[in-house]
């Protein structure tokens, strides 16, 4: 993890593949949201809109899981290895917010 700037600095240098994956997922979600907006503008049937909202929500949850896993494997693991135990408290706080 040499050369990485982690969460304790409030920035994170991602690998090219990690960056590409996250941006691809976000672009897909953004497209889904634009599609939902278009459905509302076209007065689409409620159930059809709700189905698309559910798909967008699942995609955002998947993005969250990938980002969280990457965070734990890099930032958290590195900080623990370096003896920065306050990162555990930060992770616990983040998980509590995600589970609301």
C-alpha positions as CSV (number, residue, x, y, z in Angstrom):
1,X,0.0,0.0,0.0
2,X,3.0,2.1,-0.5
3,X,2.3,5.5,-2.0
4,X,-1.4,5.4,-1.0
5,X,-2.9,8.3,0.8
6,X,-5.5,6.9,3.1
7,X,-8.5,8.1,5.0
8,X,-6.7,9.7,7.8
9,X,-5.7,12.4,5.3
10,X,-9.3,12.5,3.9
11,X,-8.1,11.5,0.5
12,X,-7.5,8.1,-1.1
13,X,-5.3,7.2,-4.1
14,X,-7.1,4.4,-5.9
15,X,-5.7,1.9,-8.3
16,X,-6.7,2.5,-11.9
17,X,-9.0,-0.6,-11.8
18,X,-10.7,0.4,-8.6
19,X,-11.3,3.9,-9.9
20,X,-12.6,2.6,-13.2
21,X,-15.0,0.1,-11.4
22,X,-16.4,2.8,-9.1
23,X,-16.9,5.3,-11.9
24,X,-18.6,2.7,-14.1
25,X,-21.0,1.8,-11.3
26,X,-21.7,5.5,-10.6
27,X,-22.3,6.2,-14.3
28,X,-24.8,3.3,-14.4
29,X,-26.6,4.6,-11.3
30,X,-26.7,8.1,-12.7
31,X,-28.3,6.8,-15.9
32,X,-30.8,4.9,-13.8
33,X,-31.7,8.1,-11.9
34,X,-32.1,10.1,-15.1
35,X,-34.3,7.3,-16.4
36,X,-36.5,7.5,-13.4
37,X,-36.8,11.2,-13.7
38,X,-37.8,10.7,-17.3
39,X,-40.5,8.2,-16.3
40,X,-41.9,10.7,-13.8
41,X,-41.9,13.4,-16.5
42,X,-43.7,11.1,-18.9
43,X,-46.3,10.2,-16.3
44,X,-45.3,6.5,-16.2
45,X,-47.3,4.1,-14.1
46,X,-46.3,4.1,-10.4
47,X,-45.4,0.5,-10.3
48,X,-43.1,0.8,-13.2
49,X,-41.3,3.7,-11.6
50,X,-41.0,1.9,-8.3
51,X,-39.4,-1.1,-10.0
52,X,-36.8,1.2,-11.5
53,X,-36.2,2.9,-8.1
54,X,-35.7,-0.5,-6.5
55,X,-33.1,-1.4,-9.2
56,X,-31.3,2.0,-8.7
57,X,-31.4,1.5,-4.9
58,X,-29.9,-2.0,-5.3
59,X,-27.1,-0.6,-7.5
60,X,-26.3,2.1,-5.0
61,X,-26.2,-0.5,-2.2
62,X,-23.8,-2.6,-4.3
63,X,-21.6,0.4,-4.9
64,X,-21.6,1.0,-1.1
65,X,-20.5,-2.6,-0.4
66,X,-17.7,-2.4,-3.0
67,X,-16.4,0.9,-1.6
68,X,-16.7,-0.3,2.0
69,X,-14.8,-3.5,1.2
70,X,-12.1,-1.5,-0.6
71,X,-11.9,0.9,2.4
72,X,-11.5,-1.9,4.9
73,X,-8.9,-3.8,2.8
74,X,-6.7,-0.7,2.2
75,X,-7.2,2.3,4.5
76,X,-8.4,0.4,7.6
77,X,-5.9,-2.4,7.3
78,X,-3.0,0.0,6.7
79,X,-4.0,2.2,9.6
80,X,-4.3,-0.8,12.0
81,X,-1.0,-2.1,10.8
82,X,0.5,1.3,11.6
83,X,-1.1,1.3,15.1
84,X,-3.7,3.9,14.3
85,X,-6.5,2.3,16.3
86,X,-8.8,5.4,16.0
87,X,-9.5,4.1,12.5
88,X,-11.5,1.3,14.1
89,X,-13.8,3.9,15.9
90,X,-14.2,5.7,12.5
91,X,-15.2,2.5,10.8
92,X,-17.7,1.6,13.6
93,X,-19.2,5.1,13.3
94,X,-19.4,4.8,9.5
95,X,-21.1,1.3,9.8
96,X,-23.6,2.7,12.2
97,X,-24.5,5.5,9.8
98,X,-24.9,3.0,6.9
99,X,-27.2,0.8,9.0
100,X,-29.7,3.4,9.8
